[in-house]
Amino acid sequence: MTRERVIGLPLLHSAQIKIVEHPARFKVVSAGRRFGKGVLGVSEAFVRACRGQKCRWIAPTYASDSYQSGWRVAMQLAGDIPGVVVHLQRREFSFPSGGWVQFRTAEEPDSLRGEGIDFVIFDESAHIRGLQDIWDLCVRPSLMDRKGHAWFISTPKGFNFFQTLFNRGRDGEAEWACFQFSSNSNPTIDPAEIASMRKGMTSLQARQEVDAEFVQLAGALFKRENIRVIEAAPPGLRWVRAWDIAFTTKTTSDFTAGAKVAMDRDGTIIIADMVHGRMEWPDAVRCIADTARMDGREVRTGVEVVGAQIGALQTLLRDPLLAGYCITPIQVHTDKITRALPLVARSEQGKLAMVRGHFNIPFLDEACAFEADCDHDDQVDAASSALMMLENPAGGVVASQLRANPVHRPFEPSRIEF
């Protein structure tokens, strides 16, 4: 007599159940943030493994949040299912039924070749580099002998192969189905939290990250018509100058950029000046010092402290000619797109302006081409950092405060590799 085993799995909400119950062999799910993609994918793999199936779960990279959060969900589920053995080194789960779940990444595509499997799920598949080759050459063949199934679940990321797969389901291609759910489809998330998240994004970002729509963000974050040119800034504003530094003169390298920015009383961000050019170490430091003296003591100067740039800040703080000037370190903890979003949001609200000057066209050209993989983003980075300084009006630091923390000595450009 066969005994039915009862296992504990997370309760799925109605949108997740709709995906599970659909009979298609290949399913593509475009879902907003916090929809529950990871829980859905791991749960489905475990259910199938309990039935004796061989399953593989694939994330973009080992370091990705997708992999780490998925593994945590899997470990919790494994503890609730009697008889499941965890193989930590191999990152696998073996089930009493003979089924198993392998946790893999797309970092080494050849490792995804091998024996036939019953089920594979690509988590955050829109963010997997080379997804098409991985699917066509490595994974799809492994499903042939067992007529296995595949799921692709992700928040969209522009128009890439994930969208191509989504369109197969939309266009009614045999064995394919597609699903599109916004973050609001998850009833366990407070709608007020989703609304708050949406407010911190541009309209395009919200359509992608919250509504799970396929949009093209490249070159579309800033629009020329949203950046006004004014003849002069109103009097009485508080100004800051933020610097993004690159110590090199190579034609393929980044620029050093310093943006002088203030906020008007109605919240409009005004860029009054932009210093921009390729400079080696001593020239860049000298340029920042000279610009600070021209701006005057009332303009707070900020320098990004990443890598070698900490040496520039130390040198400036030790300059006796800058005594009495407010010089602030700018800590960078997020990627450039995230840092730029508040500035993009201001532009969409009609609250980003430039004082007419020589820097207008170069800044507009760079801003309108700004994206995750653009060649140059120094002026946008500098302006974004300036906005961060305005929103966090902290005072400067003195050299003794920096020396209290161990840092590398400033070094010559010849010691820096680019």
C-alpha positions in Angstrom: 0.0 0.0 0.0 1.4 3.4 -1.0 1.3 6.0 1.6 0.7 9.6 0.5 3.4 11.9 2.0 2.2 15.4 3.1 4.9 18.1 2.8 4.8 21.8 3.9 5.2 24.3 1.1 4.6 28.0 1.0 1.0 29.1 0.2 0.8 30.5 -3.3 -1.3 33.5 -4.2 -3.8 33.4 -7.1 -1.5 34.8 -9.7 1.2 32.2 -8.9 -1.4 29.4 -8.9 -2.5 30.5 -12.4 1.1 30.0 -13.6 1.4 26.6 -12.0 -1.8 25.2 -13.3 -1.3 26.3 -16.9 -0.5 23.2 -19.1 2.1 24.8 -21.3 5.5 23.1 -21.5 7.5 26.3 -21.6 6.3 29.3 -19.5 7.6 32.8 -19.5 6.6 35.0 -16.6 7.2 38.8 -16.6 6.6 39.9 -13.0 7.1 43.1 -11.0 9.3 43.4 -8.0 8.2 41.5 -4.9 5.7 39.4 -6.9 7.1 36.2 -5.4 9.2 34.9 -8.3 11.8 33.2 -6.2 9.3 31.4 -3.9 7.3 30.3 -6.9 10.2 28.9 -8.8 11.9 27.0 -5.9 8.5 25.6 -4.7 7.8 24.2 -8.1 11.2 22.6 -8.4 10.7 21.0 -5.0 7.2 19.7 -5.8 8.6 18.1 -9.0 11.6 16.6 -7.2 9.3 15.1 -4.6 7.7 13.2 -7.5 11.0 11.9 -8.6 11.9 14.5 -11.3 15.4 15.9 -12.0 15.3 19.7 -11.7 17.7 22.5 -12.2 17.4 26.1 -10.9 19.6 28.7 -12.6 20.3 32.2 -11.5 22.4 34.9 -13.2 25.4 34.7 -10.9 26.4 33.2 -7.5 26.7 36.7 -6.0 23.3 37.8 -7.3 20.5 38.4 -4.8 18.4 36.1 -7.0 20.7 33.1 -6.2 21.3 33.9 -2.5 17.6 34.5 -1.7 16.6 31.4 -3.8 19.0 29.3 -1.9 17.7 30.5 1.5 14.2 29.6 0.4 15.4 26.2 -0.7 17.2 25.5 2.6 14.1 26.4 4.6 11.9 24.2 2.5 14.4 21.3 2.7 14.2 21.5 6.5 10.4 21.0 6.3 10.4 18.0 4.1 11.4 14.7 5.7 14.2 12.8 4.1 15.7 15.6 2.0 19.5 15.5 2.0 21.4 18.8 1.4 24.7 18.5 -0.5 26.3 21.9 0.4 29.4 21.6 -1.8 27.5 20.5 -4.8 24.6 22.9 -4.0 22.1 20.1 -4.6 19.1 18.6 -2.8 18.4 14.9 -3.0 14.8 13.6 -2.3 13.7 10.1 -1.1 11.8 9.8 -4.4 15.1 9.7 -6.3 14.5 13.3 -7.6 16.9 16.1 -7.1 17.2 19.9 -7.4 20.5 21.4 -8.5 21.3 25.1 -7.9 23.4 26.5 -10.7 24.4 29.9 -12.2 24.8 31.0 -15.8 28.4 32.1 -15.2 29.8 28.8 -16.6 27.4 27.8 -19.4 29.2 24.5 -20.2 28.5 23.3 -16.7 24.8 23.2 -17.7 25.4 20.6 -20.3 25.1 16.9 -19.4 22.4 14.4 -18.4 18.8 14.8 -19.3 16.5 16.7 -16.9 12.8 17.0 -16.3 12.5 20.6 -15.3 14.6 23.8 -15.4 13.8 27.3 -14.2 15.7 30.4 -15.1 15.3 32.9 -12.2 15.7 36.6 -13.2 16.3 35.4 -16.7 16.2 38.9 -18.2 19.4 39.6 -16.3 21.3 36.5 -17.5 24.1 37.3 -20.0 24.0 35.1 -23.1 20.6 33.7 -22.3 19.9 32.7 -25.9 23.1 30.6 -26.3 22.7 29.1 -22.8 19.1 28.0 -23.7 19.7 27.0 -27.3 23.0 25.2 -26.9 23.2 24.0 -23.4 19.9 23.6 -21.6 17.3 23.0 -24.3 19.1 19.8 -25.5 19.1 18.4 -22.0 15.2 18.4 -22.0 14.9 16.4 -25.2 15.0 12.7 -24.0 12.7 13.3 -21.0 10.5 15.9 -22.7 11.3 18.2 -19.9 9.7 21.5 -19.0 11.2 25.0 -18.6 10.2 28.2 -16.9 11.7 31.7 -17.4 10.8 34.1 -14.6 12.0 37.7 -14.4 11.4 41.4 -14.0 12.0 42.7 -17.6 15.2 44.5 -18.6 14.6 46.2 -21.9 14.2 44.4 -25.2 16.4 41.3 -24.9 16.0 37.6 -25.4 13.7 37.3 -22.4 11.2 39.5 -24.3 11.8 37.3 -27.4 10.7 34.2 -25.3 7.8 36.1 -23.9 6.6 36.9 -27.4 6.6 33.2 -28.3 3.9 32.7 -25.7 2.1 35.9 -26.7 2.1 35.0 -30.4 0.6 31.5 -29.6 3.7 29.4 -30.5 3.1 25.8 -29.8 4.1 24.6 -26.2 4.7 28.2 -25.1 2.7 30.5 -22.7 3.4 33.9 -21.3 2.2 35.7 -18.2 2.5 39.3 -17.0 1.8 40.4 -13.5 2.6 43.6 -11.7 3.9 43.9 -8.1 0.3 44.6 -7.0 -0.6 41.0 -7.9 1.0 39.9 -4.7 -1.7 40.3 -2.0 0.8 40.0 0.8 2.5 43.3 -0.1 0.9 46.5 1.3 -0.2 48.5 -1.7 1.0 51.6 0.1 4.6 50.2 0.0 4.3 49.6 -3.8 3.0 53.2 -4.3 5.9 54.5 -2.2 8.4 52.5 -4.3 6.8 53.8 -7.5 7.2 57.4 -6.4 11.0 56.9 -6.1 11.2 55.8 -9.7 10.9 57.5 -13.1 7.8 56.6 -15.1 9.8 54.2 -17.3 11.4 52.6 -14.4 8.1 52.1 -12.7 6.6 50.6 -15.8 9.4 48.1 -15.9 10.1 47.3 -12.2 6.5 47.5 -10.9 4.2 46.9 -13.9 6.5 44.3 -15.5 6.2 46.0 -18.9 8.9 45.8 -21.6 10.3 49.3 -22.1 13.6 50.6 -23.4 15.5 52.5 -20.8 18.7 52.9 -22.8 19.0 56.6 -23.8 15.5 57.2 -22.5 16.1 58.2 -18.9 16.7 61.8 -19.7 14.9 63.6 -22.5 16.1 66.9 -24.0 12.7 68.5 -23.7 12.6 67.9 -20.0 15.8 69.9 -19.3 15.3 73.6 -19.4 17.9 76.3 -20.2 17.6 79.5 -18.2 19.5 82.8 -18.5 20.5 83.1 -14.9 19.9 81.4 -11.5 17.8 83.2 -8.9 19.8 84.9 -6.1 20.3 83.5 -2.6 20.6 79.8 -3.5 22.9 77.4 -1.6 25.4 75.9 -4.1 27.5 72.8 -4.1 30.1 71.4 -6.5 30.4 67.6 -6.8 33.4 65.9 -8.5 33.6 62.6 -10.3 37.3 62.0 -10.8 39.2 59.9 -13.4 43.0 60.1 -13.2 44.1 59.6 -16.8 44.4 61.2 -20.2 43.8 58.1 -22.3 41.3 58.7 -25.1 39.3 55.6 -24.1 39.1 56.5 -20.4 36.6 58.5 -18.3 36.6 62.2 -17.8 36.9 64.2 -14.6 33.7 66.2 -14.1 32.7 68.8 -11.5 29.1 70.0 -11.4 28.0 73.2 -9.7 24.4 72.7 -8.6 21.8 74.4 -6.4 18.1 73.8 -5.6 15.6 76.5 -6.1 12.8 77.2 -3.6 10.3 75.2 -5.7 12.6 72.2 -5.8 14.1 72.9 -9.3 17.6 71.6 -9.6 19.8 74.2 -11.4 23.2 73.3 -12.9 25.2 76.5 -13.2 28.5 75.2 -14.4 30.3 72.0 -15.4 34.1 71.4 -15.5 34.9 68.5 -17.8 38.1 67.0 -19.1 40.6 64.2 -19.1 43.3 64.9 -16.5 46.1 63.0 -14.8 46.5 63.0 -11.0 48.2 66.3 -10.3 46.2 68.2 -12.9 42.9 66.9 -11.6 43.7 67.8 -8.0 44.9 71.2 -9.0 41.8 71.8 -11.1 39.5 70.9 -8.1 41.5 73.3 -5.9 41.5 76.1 -8.4 37.8 75.7 -9.0 37.0 75.7 -5.3 38.8 79.0 -4.9 36.9 80.5 -7.9 33.6 79.2 -6.5 34.3 80.7 -3.1 34.0 79.5 0.5 30.2 79.6 0.4 30.2 76.7 -2.2 30.6 73.3 -0.6 32.9 70.9 -2.6 32.3 67.2 -2.6 34.6 64.5 -3.9 33.7 60.9 -4.5 35.8 58.7 -2.2 36.2 55.5 -4.3 39.6 53.8 -4.7 42.3 56.3 -5.6 39.9 59.2 -5.2 40.4 59.1 -1.4 43.9 60.3 -2.0 42.6 63.4 -3.9 40.4 64.3 -0.9 43.3 63.9 1.5 45.5 66.1 -0.7 42.8 68.8 -0.9 42.3 68.8 2.9 46.0 69.3 3.5 46.2 72.3 1.0 46.8 75.5 3.2 45.2 77.6 0.4 41.9 75.8 1.0 41.8 76.5 4.7 38.2 77.5 5.6 36.7 75.8 2.6 34.1 73.1 3.1 35.2 69.9 1.5 33.0 66.8 1.8 33.6 63.2 1.0 30.8 61.6 -1.1 30.3 58.0 -0.3 29.1 55.8 -3.2 27.1 52.7 -2.3 24.9 52.1 -5.3 25.2 51.8 -9.1 25.2 54.9 -11.3 21.6 54.2 -12.6 20.2 54.2 -9.1 22.2 57.3 -8.2 20.8 59.1 -11.2 17.2 58.3 -10.7 16.4 61.2 -8.4 17.8 63.6 -11.0 15.8 61.8 -13.7 12.7 62.2 -11.6 13.3 65.9 -11.3 13.6 66.2 -15.0 10.3 64.4 -15.6 8.7 66.9 -13.2 10.0 69.8 -15.2 12.4 70.7 -12.4 15.8 70.3 -13.9 17.4 73.4 -15.5 20.8 74.6 -16.7 22.1 78.1 -16.8 23.0 78.9 -20.4 26.7 78.2 -21.0 29.3 76.3 -22.9 28.6 73.1 -21.1 24.9 72.8 -22.1 25.3 70.8 -25.3 27.9 68.3 -24.0 25.8 67.7 -20.9 22.6 67.2 -22.9 24.4 64.8 -25.2 25.7 62.7 -22.4 22.5 62.8 -20.4 20.3 61.7 -23.3 22.7 58.8 -24.0 22.9 57.8 -20.4 22.3 54.1 -19.6 23.8 51.2 -17.7 26.5 50.4 -20.3 27.2 53.8 -21.8 30.8 54.8 -22.4 30.8 58.1 -20.5 28.6 59.2 -17.7 30.9 61.5 -15.7 28.8 64.7 -16.0 25.6 62.8 -15.0 27.4 61.2 -12.1 28.7 64.6 -10.9 25.3 66.2 -11.1 23.7 63.2 -9.3 26.2 63.4 -6.5 25.6 67.2 -6.2 21.9 66.5 -5.8 22.8 64.0 -3.1 24.8 66.7 -1.3 21.9 69.1 -1.4 19.6 66.5 0.0 22.1 65.7 2.8 23.5 69.1 3.9 26.2 67.7 6.2 29.3 69.7 7.0 32.8 69.0 5.7 35.5 66.8 7.2 38.9 67.7 8.3 42.2 65.9 7.5 42.5 64.5 11.0 39.2 62.7 10.7 40.4 61.0 7.5 43.7 60.0 9.0 41.8 58.3 11.8 40.9 55.6 9.3 43.6 53.6 7.5 43.7 54.6 3.8 46.1 54.2 1.0 48.6 57.0 0.4 48.0 59.1 -2.7 50.0 57.6 -5.6 51.2 58.8 -8.9 49.2 58.1 -12.2 51.9 55.8 -13.3 50.9 53.4 -10.5 47.3 53.3 -11.5 46.1 50.8 -14.1 43.2 51.5 -16.4 
